[in-house]
Amino acid sequence: MAKQLTVISGNKIGGQYPLPVPDQRLKNFRAVMGVVLDDAQKTWGEIWKEFQGQVTEGVLVLPEAEQGFKPPCGWPEFLEKMWLLKHYLDYAKRFADGEV
């Protein structure tokens, strides 16, 4: 079932498509940033869990870790989590700068 789409530009709304007021735009911005940063924090927490048992008090590396770190989830999943964290933070930065 084909639908016809109409392209509208930002300056030719004609009253048919109201622009969000500044308060609503800020609310939308905060909602998107909240979701992206929640995902970033969740991913950071998963990465941090991988270090449990290798690091104590968040600062001291145990002697067993000197033999080399091997994440319990495996390297592919660990590196994927690192990449996701970078992606979430990059998106949040670009979104906050108005580049998205």
Secondary structure by P-SEA (a helix, b strand, c coil): cbbbbbbbcccccccccccccaaaaaaaaaaaaaaaaaaaaaaaaaaaaaaccccccccccccccccbbbbcccaaaaaaaaaaaaaaaaaaaaaaaccc
